[in-house]
């Protein structure tokens, strides 16, 4: 059996949509029975409860207009209206769809069938025919005789039967004062639509429902009787043959089960299964006995209860003792920290796990002075031995690398504090490629100080890479500052750092300019772009090469159209350029030709540096 579908439940706290807002705003009040529109019915449908039900909507409308008897069911009309509006139009973002929805809501909703007399029309007609000076009559006279005026103005006296008196409602004061309505001679008095009280209308609906249910049950009973009669028409011979076939099938299956049981009885697994079942039954019985014994023992040694007041007193004492213990533990930790601070100079570890601050400072000094991480433990240990102090363990290479990460966190904290303490800070970044690795550096400069924030390897040298690196560095600084300063907010700290950064310094190239534009878009501000003066000097170097080429009188066999000085720069690239040079092979070439190793300078930086160096040589 498949799982039942979950009913769709409307969230009462959800914000109303465009359609429901329009319905609630324009159709929240009930009009008269002749002015009922589709919007009023939809308003009852959406506000009838959490589960929007057409049956509840039908009952609500009939209950509201209970003064008029509505005989037909409104379920089909409500279903059609809901499918044309709420189920068809969901968001109503299109103005045309909203106009169609509003037009449907403004249409008249039919509460009566075409062949049903409109009660309001009958009432208005009866009011027009009321005698201005009516003569009151007794209830006996009204019950004994009813006068009906035909279209030909002929009077007919109709005496109601006993069934009419039982089914018709009792006359009210208004009906006693109101003369009978004129009707056609072809229609009886009983078929007239009369105003019923709410109770009588409810009883009438219940009677209609019972009548319909009775008809349905009678129909089902007749169908079942006819079906059984058709079965009885089957010949006895045919029934006996069917029974015999079923018995033969059962006999064959019983024989097959018997054969399988014989095969299973001769199998070792069957014998073992029997022994396991016996053992399992024994274990289950033993388990039940143990449970009963344990329960009995628990009842015998049950703890006696105490009064509520005594329990609260003990609980209060326990809380006081816990508070005292917590205070003593805090004082113990403070004393322990004081002792550690006083003895950290003689021990490498404070609690057997964490290294002391002096040891960390030694590691930081080695890292700042470019000592390899593999050599730092050996150097620290040897220096301690030379000074005659044995501090025990020293951090290994992995711990040193973890301390290097701590140094990076300290650097981020220092950079964040510097930026927050100064205005008009300049962010600078520069990238280089060494041995196939693209590394970018970010630093922040104030009027007096310059602090480094990040030196990381990037996947490439695009503007997106540089902008992401800058934004991530600022976010990391804000997070680090928030971690070390209690009470500070991450978003406020990040916004303060960004507001204090007003300038940018980088090389004059398209990628850096695009990166600054992306940073401006991310930070929603405009930075003043500053560029270093190296590129104008590079232009001077190009002019210098052109002037040197004009002064050269001899021409060599080296490929290229540049001057000899530029060719020397290209020779330097052959030795040191990343991805192109061959340092070891170049040194071998110089040794083979008895040339000094420093004849060509190392190509690092701008071409202008190499030209100056060659001019000095």
ABEGO torsion letter per residue (X at the ends): XBBBBBBBBBBAABBBBAAAAAAAAAAABBBBAAABBAAAAAAAAAAAEABBBAAAAAAAAAAAAAABBBABBAAAAAAAAAAABAAABAAGABAAAAAAAAAAAABBBBABBAABBBAAAAAAAAAAABBABBBBBBAAAAAABBBBBBAAGBBBBBBBBAAAAAABBBBBAAAAABBBBBBBAABBAAABBBBBBAAAAAAAAAAAAAAAAAAAAAAAAAAAAAAAAAAAABBAAAAAAAAAAAAAAAAAAAAAAAAAAAAAAABAAAAAAAAAAAAAAAAAAAAAAAAAAAAAAAAAABBBBBBAAAAAAAAAAAAAAAAAAAAAAAAAAAAAAAAAAAAAAABABAAGABBBAAAAAAAAAAAAAGBBAAAAAAAAAAAAAAAGBBAEBBBBAAAAAAAAAAAAAAAAAAAAAAAAABBGBBBBBBBBBBGGBBBBBBBBBBAABBBBABBBBBABABAAAAAAAAAAAAAAAAAAAAAABBGBBAAAAAAAAAAABABBBBBBBAAAAAAAAAAAAAAGBBBBBBBBAAAAAAAAAAAAAAAAAAABABBBABBEABBAAAAAAAAAAAAABBGABBAAAAAAAAAAAGBBAAABBBBBEBAAAAAAAAAAX
